[in-house]
Amino acid sequence: MSDAIKTPPIRGDILQVLPDPENNLTFLKNVSIPLKASQLPIRANIYLPLSDDDTSQKRYPVLVTYGPYGKDIPYSAFHHGSFSEVNPEHRSKYSAWETPDPVFWCREGYVVVRADERGLGQSPGPLDTMSRGTSECFFDVVEWCAEQPWSTGKVGLLGISYYAGSQWRVAARRPKGLAAIIPWEGMSDYYRDRCRHGGILSNKFINIWWNRQVLVNQYGRAGRSKLVFPPDGPGAREQEDTIEGDLPDDVLVANRRDQTLDNETNRFRDDPYYATKDYNLGDIEVPLLSVANWGGILLHLRGNVLGYTHAGSRFKYLRFITGRHDLPFYYHEEVEIQKSFLSAFLKGEDKVGWSVEGKVAPVMVTLRKGNVGYNNSEKEKAYPKREELAWPIPRTQYTRFYLTANQTLGRTPGIKQGRVTYQALGNLDSPQLVQFTSEAFGSETEITGHIVAHLNVSVTTSSSGGGGGGGGEDKNDLDLFLTLRHLDAAGKEIFYTGTAGDPVPLCKGWLRISNRRVHDENTKYHRPWLPHREYLSTDVLPVEPGEVYGVDVELWPTNVVVDKGGRIVLEVSSGDTQGSGIFQHNSERDRPTSVFGGLNHVHFGEGLDNYVTLPVIPPLN
């Protein structure tokens, strides 16, 4: 797909200038931002603080968002339930989903620029989310903002989720004027964090996201303003119709890359599709504050942690929070941190010391201690916080907890030989799993960091094999789904706040066994506590029925303080289990019965140790 797409003649007479003294800003609607490599513009809404001095042009630092959800869609329409719970300081008629509120930030002395991503909203062009091409457009938007007469030349990026994930990519291109970024709950690895967990397609969320939030907002789509969605979640409601008019359905199809189709069809990182999403985190040099949510166990958490770890920035900070995906960004105390960080690098006003090496601790950890319930922001404020000098925490004691054939989890290997068996191809409605439960902890124990499990597994097929998801014709395969759970002293599971406010366990991990090859020669990324996989088509290894394979499975990072008497459970399953929510892996094309059906086994015996390595943090003296 090239930029030579079909569009109606582009209008140049659409800019509206709307002074709003009540909110102390001037609203510029449908500003056309030129691109270096295209005749098609990116269109944005710009919010300028009203100046007390009308005789001169005052300059301000600029906050930019660039994304797919529609610069003209009110937050109250996009997700009314969420909007009603947002901190009132950040609710205005200009508020938009997952972006900074213009009224608040203009009052703080910033220009706010909200741009429609290429191919969406009022921005013409090919729709190809998270691609190199659309990141190049974002690059041009940032540089344009730095050069405007109302700009000081300093640009910052601030936003949640997609509006965070896109920050990593454009920052790696180093646009002129970019001075700081705050990727707030934003994946940094398109393949590993979002699309294919352990090589397994995470299809359900992508289908919902694409069809309710993106596809319906495509540039030129007919009837956008009349679309209605069920009220139980986000959706592109109340969008304005395309300024230049509608495009025929066949043209719309030709003008886009469909994520639901592309992620199902392309299975490896060396497929051309995924290659267009790649970039180098080490190229990021701008000051960054990466905000990770412990509850984001199926989408953003890993990306925030590894984005921080591998970014090349001199000034970089990692902050762990809890709470729902949509609300903490607007909490008063979190906004104060955003303000102080942005002031340091966009205004040169550093009251905290962000710009002084060693002044601010690089890592701030929220400690999930006790059972405060879930989806209760007030109770979660009781979680203590602690500063750390590095990530992973330097004093981490990586401790093996061994699985046994009796389905226990202990500090020493079991001596009993045998295997534990469960049905393959389980799902959230009919989970097929086995659990390994630790003995009661004798004292309070903190677990914070990266987790890896080593398992010896095999498959007994229900047929002679088939084509499809296993890497080729007449191949078998096995998908591992791992979950770490926390039980209190009474044996009751403690749940935490998930992305949508749902109850979730500590963390999850996945691996398709044909993708088991580890690139331990890559000393930049591979660690004993974080096996590095490239997920290349050339890495696929055979899976033979009855053959036992020792594999290392990455579980996403987590934190918990286990009270005396509490227990940890490692769950091994053949599909999604409790806590997966809408982030399910249930594509029949990716996981056909002919390839993945049968029985899965975990083997025990001499030379077949199975264990999970937990990052235990000793108490500070």
GIHUHU-V50772 format. One record per run of one state. SS is the DSSP state (H for helix, E for strand, - for the rest). FROM is the first residue (numbers start at 0). TO is the last residue. If there is no record, write none. Layout:
[[SS & FROM & TO] [SS & FROM & TO]]
This chain:
[[- & 0 & 14] [E & 15 & 19] [H & 20 & 22] [- & 23 & 23] [E & 24 & 32] [- & 33 & 40] [E & 41 & 48] [- & 49 & 58] [E & 59 & 66] [- & 67 & 73] [H & 74 & 77] [- & 78 & 78] [H & 79 & 82] [- & 83 & 86] [H & 87 & 89] [- & 90 & 97] [E & 98 & 98] [- & 99 & 100] [H & 101 & 106] [- & 107 & 108] [E & 109 & 115] [- & 116 & 118] [E & 119 & 119] [- & 120 & 125] [E & 126 & 126] [- & 127 & 130] [H & 131 & 145] [- & 146 & 149] [E & 150 & 159] [- & 160 & 160] [H & 161 & 170] [- & 171 & 176] [E & 177 & 183] [- & 184 & 188] [H & 189 & 194] [E & 195 & 196] [- & 197 & 198] [E & 199 & 200] [- & 201 & 201] [H & 202 & 216] [E & 217 & 217] [- & 218 & 222] [H & 223 & 225] [- & 226 & 247] [H & 248 & 253] [- & 254 & 254] [E & 255 & 255] [- & 256 & 257] [H & 258 & 264] [- & 265 & 270] [H & 271 & 274] [- & 275 & 279] [H & 280 & 282] [- & 283 & 285] [E & 286 & 292] [- & 293 & 299] [H & 300 & 309] [- & 310 & 314] [E & 315 & 320] [- & 321 & 326] [H & 327 & 329] [- & 330 & 330] [H & 331 & 346] [- & 347 & 361] [E & 362 & 365] [- & 366 & 367] [E & 368 & 368] [- & 369 & 375] [H & 376 & 379] [- & 380 & 383] [E & 384 & 387] [- & 388 & 394] [E & 395 & 402] [- & 403 & 406] [E & 407 & 409] [- & 410 & 416] [E & 417 & 422] [- & 423 & 431] [E & 432 & 437] [- & 438 & 443] [E & 444 & 459] [- & 460 & 464] [E & 465 & 465] [- & 466 & 473] [E & 474 & 474] [- & 475 & 477] [E & 478 & 486] [- & 487 & 491] [E & 492 & 492] [- & 493 & 494] [E & 495 & 496] [- & 497 & 501] [E & 502 & 503] [- & 504 & 505] [E & 506 & 511] [H & 512 & 514] [- & 515 & 525] [E & 526 & 526] [- & 527 & 528] [E & 529 & 529] [- & 530 & 535] [H & 536 & 538] [- & 539 & 547] [E & 548 & 561] [- & 562 & 565] [E & 566 & 572] [- & 573 & 591] [H & 592 & 595] [- & 596 & 597] [E & 598 & 603] [- & 604 & 609] [E & 610 & 616] [- & 617 & 620]]
